[in-house]
Amino acid sequence: MDIRKHLSIAGATALALFALTACGEGSRKASDSAKAAPSAASNNITVKGSDTMVVLGQRWAETYMKANPGVTIQVTGGGSGTGIAALLNGTTNLANLSRPIKAEELKKAKEQGKEIQEHKVAFDGLAVVVNKTSPVQQLSLQQIMGIYTGHFNNWKEVGGPDQKILRYCREANSGTYVFFKEHVLADRDYAPDCQTMPGTGAVAEAVSKDPNGIGYGGVSYFENRPELKILAVKKDEASEAISPVTPEGKVNSAQIRNLQYPISRNLYVYVLGTQTPEIRAYLDWILGEGGQKVVAEVGYVPLKDAGDATANAGSH
């Protein structure tokens, strides 16, 4: 074999190995540098979860970004279950939930070695609505449960006309669906003919066009909808019927905040225990005067009356 050719091949191989080593070292240095340097993306905050809270989340984001132009906040829905799953798999910074975190979700977080923090951010009342043409004015929780589990199938069974009841409900990954099932249906199954809708706005649209329809959802979604009737609800047959709205059609904050209205609930933001300063600042703002003012403007109920301290956070 030609010794010069052999040396040439050996030299080329050594040069290639040196280049690969240098490249790898350069990549490690670049990676270390990227870890050490503050990332511009740290000012980006993503929020996913409850469809009930999408409008509230978007208004929070818009208001906060106006006052903090260096921060970008992206808000999407998909349901409470989607939000907490995204938080656990690292694809969102904040998860909006219209129900408390489930035991199995909390267990999954612990298995992953992740600490989950819970923040109560507002109150909401779940309204039950019918078409404006319906003569029904009020229902008890027992009657609502009977309707949605299929025990009652004709409006005449609950004081209405001799017409078939057409039920509209939310999809299974919705926190509203879960809350309604647990607190109104006492964990019984929904009737199989309940028509699943992708959002509370879709429920409102369906019932507004259906004289025999009934639906439910966050009360703020049904405000200023003259084609709908928001029903008063009785805790039991002996109780007074209480409406989640005032006679003027506005959200009845006092009845919902003190949980006197039978289908009242908290709204939550969940976040991992390790937070950037930007996320911490945003959460503090949501729980403070500015964020709680937005809660009232959107039609939900703030944690406290105006002028009171509003911080009300807990953690799991």
N, C-alpha and C positions, 0 to 999 in steps of 0.2 A: 504493500500500500504506500502511496506517495506521502512521505512524512509531512510535507507542507500542507497537503489537503487535510490530513489528520489534525494538524495544529489549527488549521483554519476552522474546521468543524468544532473542535474543542473550544476555540476562542469565541466562536459565535454562540455556542451553548452557554458559556460562562457569562457572556454579555446579556443573553436573554434572561438568565437567572438573576443577574444583577438588576435588570430592568424591572422584572416582576417583583423582586424584593423591595426596590425603591418605590414602585407603584403601591405595593401593599402598605409600606411604611407611610407613604404620603396620604393614603386613604385613611389610615388610623389617625394620623395627625389632624386631617381635615375633620374626621368624625369627632375627635376629642375637642377640637376648636369649636365645632358646632354645638357640642354639649355645654361648653363653658360659656359661649356667647349667648346673651339673651335673645330669644327668638321673637321676630316681629309677630309671629302667629300667636304669641301668648296674649295678645290683645284681642284675639278672636274668641268669642264665647258662643258655643252651640247649645241650643235648648230643644229637647224633643219630648213628646208625650201627649198628655190629655188633649183631646179635641175640644173638650169643654173649655179649656184654658188657653186655646190658641189665640183668640182675640185679645185676651188679657195679656198674654205673653208678648204678643206683637206690639201692643201699646206700651208695655213696660220698656221693651227694647227701643222703640222709636223715641220715647221721651228721654231715656237714659243716654242714647247716642247723641241726641241734640246737645246735651250738656257735657258730653264726653266724646268729642269727635274722633279721638284716637282709638276708640273701642268699636269693634264690629260685633253685633249680636245677631245670630241667625236662629229663627224660631220655626219649628215644624211640628205637626201633630202626629197622628197615627195611632193614638190611644195610650192610656196609662201604662199598659203592659209593654208596649213598644218603647216607651220612654225609659222605664227602669231597666229593660234589657239592653238598651243602647248605653246606659250609664255603666252597666256591668261589663260590657264588651269594649268600652273605651271609645265609643263613637259619638258621645255627647258629654258636655260638661255639667249640664243641669237636666234633671228629669222632672217635668210637671206631671203631677198625679192628682186626679179628682177622687182618690180613695187612698187609705193608708197602704203602705207596703205590705205585701203578703208574707206569711211566715216562710214559704218556700223560696221567695225572692231574697229574703234576709239570710236564709240558710246558705243560698248559693253565694252571696256576697262574702260570708264568713269563710266558706270553703276556698274562695279565691284570695283570702287574706285581705279583703277590702272592707274598710269601715264606711258605713253609710250614715249620713247625717240627715235628719228630717227637719224641715222648717214648715210650720203652719203659716200660710201667707194670706189667707182670706177665708170667708165663709160663703156658702152658696146654699140656695134652697132648690130642691128638685121639684119643679112644677109638673102637675098632671094636667094635660090640656085636651079639650075636645073642640069640635067645629063650633063656630059661633051660632049655628042654627040649632044645636042640641039644647033641649030643655033642662038637661042635667046641670045643676049648680054646685053640687058638692058630693063627695064620696068619703067613706071611711077607709082606713088602711085595710080593713078586712075585705071590703068590697073591691078595692084596687088589687089586692092579692088574688081574689077570686077571679077577677077579669083576666089578669095576666097569667094565671096558672091554668086557665081553661075551665074553671068551675062555673063561671058565669059566661054565657055566650050570646045572650040576648039583652039588649038595653032595658027591656021591661023588668028584668030581674033586679035591676038597681035603680029603678025609678025613672027610666027613660021610655022611649017609644018601642013598639014591637018591631025591632030591627036587629039584624045580626051585628054583633060588635066586631069591628075590625081593629086589631091590635098592631101598634107600631112600636118597635124597640130598637135599642142600639146594638152594635155588634159585640161579640163576646170579649174582645180585647179592650173594650172601652171601660174606663173606671166608673162611668155612669151606669153601665150595664151591671157591673159587679156590685156597686153600692145599692142599686135598686133591688137586685136579687137578694142580697144579704139582709137589707133593712126593711124592705117592703114585702118581699115574697118569702121571708124567713127561710132562705136557702132552698126553696122549692124550685123546680124547673119551670122555665117559661113554657107556655102553651106552644105546641109544635107549629101552629099556623101563624105565630107572631112574625110579622114582616120586619126583617132586619134592615136598618137604615145606616148609612155610612157616617152620619153626623147628626147633631141636634138640629141643625138648620134643615136637614133633609126630613127629619121628623115633623118639624113645623110646616114645611111645604106639603107633605103628604096629608096631614090632618086638616090643613086649611082647605084642601080640595075634596075631603071625604066627610060627608055629613054623619057617617056612622063610625068615624075613626076616633081613636084615643092614643095619646102619646105622652112621653115624659122627657124631661131634660132640664138643664140649668135654666132657672127662671129668667135670667137676663136675655136668653135667646128668644123668649116669647113676649118680651115687652114691645109695646107699640105695634102689635099685630092684631088689628081689629077683626081679622077673619078667624081668630082663635079665641077660645074662652079658657081662662086659667081657673081651675076648680079650687074651691076651699076643701081642706082635708081634715077629717076628724081622726084623732088618735084611736078612739074606740066609739062605740055607739052612744055612750053616755057623755062623751066630751063635746066641747064646742068646736064647730068647724072653723078652721083658721086658714086664711089665704096668705100666700107668699107675696102678694102685692097689696098695696093700699087701694082705697076706693078710686084714687086717681090713676091707678095702673102702674105705679112705681114700685120697685122692690121694697118690701117691708123689712127694712134692715133690723129693727129691734126684735121682731118675732123670729128672725132667722138667727141672729147672733146669740140670743139666749136659748136657742134650740126649742122654742115654744112651738114653732111650726114643725109638724111631725116628720117632715122629710128634709131636715137641714143637715149640712155636712161641712167639714173643713176641706179646703184645697191646700195642696202641699207642693213644695219644691224639695227634691232630694238631690244630694250632692255627695261626692266622695269626701272622705276626711281630709285628704291632701288637696289643697286648693291654691291657685295662684292668687296674688294680691288683687288682680283684676276681678276674679270671680268672687272673692271675699267682699270687695267693695260693692259689687253689683248686688249681692245678697243683702248686705247691710242697707243698701238704698231701697230695695224692695220692701224690707221690713220697717223702713223708716217712713217719715212723713211724705216724701215724694212718691214712693211706690204705693203707699196706701191711699194716697189721693187718686192715683190712677185706678186702683181697685174700685173706688166709689164711682168714678167717671164711667167706667166700662159697664157698671150695673151689678157688680158683686158687692159683698159686704166687708168693709175693712175690719181688721182685728179689734180695733178700739174706736171709740168715738173720736172725732177730730179734737186735737189738743191733748189727748192722753198718750202715754208712751205706747208704742205699737210693737216693740220687740216681743216676739212670742215664739221662740225656737226651742226645739228639743232635739235629741239625737238618739239613735239606736246604737 
